[in-house]
Amino acid sequence: MDPPAHIHPPKRETFDVAARTNTDPKGIERAVDIYEVQPWRLYMARPTPGRAQFHYLESWLLPALHLRVTVFHFNPGHERDQDFYLDVGDYTRDGDRWSGEDHYLDLVLRAGHGVQLTDVDELLAAVGAGLLSHDAGRRAVHVAVDTVDALARHDYDLHRWLASKGMVLTWRDT
């Protein structure tokens, strides 16, 4: 059975540290300004040419947590009421190449205020259509719920929560 047209397979992305490129889910290769590699994570900062909503993004891949944390630098008139955007997925490293597979669920964090879980319908549809395994879908739900719980216990302070796990994130403007 073919999935309905609005259901898409998991988005896959490549982060090539040696080549200083990021290949997005549509196959577009983009130059990266900064890569910073640590044993437990990868930081990337790059411009986003052609995007009306934002002109720059910074992301941390956190493989052990199955999360990608992103800060979008919005263009005037496209600002959103969010501080961090967290994608749930699998993030792996093979030498200088990192890969990401988005597992649909996203967390939109307003620091100190709360977090919103989105795209549950997409996850359920993808699992139902066989585009994502039941195990991967179940793991995505557990990651999202555990992350919401951890953020709530840390007063929706991403940095405080991650620092309690020995993960200190820095950003371009700080």
Secondary structure, DSSP 8 states (H G I E B T S, - for coil): ----TT-----EEEEETTTTEEE-TTS-EEE-SEEEEETTEEEEEEE-TT-SSEEEEEEEEEGGGTEEEEEEEE-TT---S-SEEEEEEEEEEETTEEEEEEEEEEEEEETTTEEEEE-HHHHHHHHHTTSS-HHHHHHHHHHHHHHHHHHHHTTT-HHHHHHTTT-----TT-
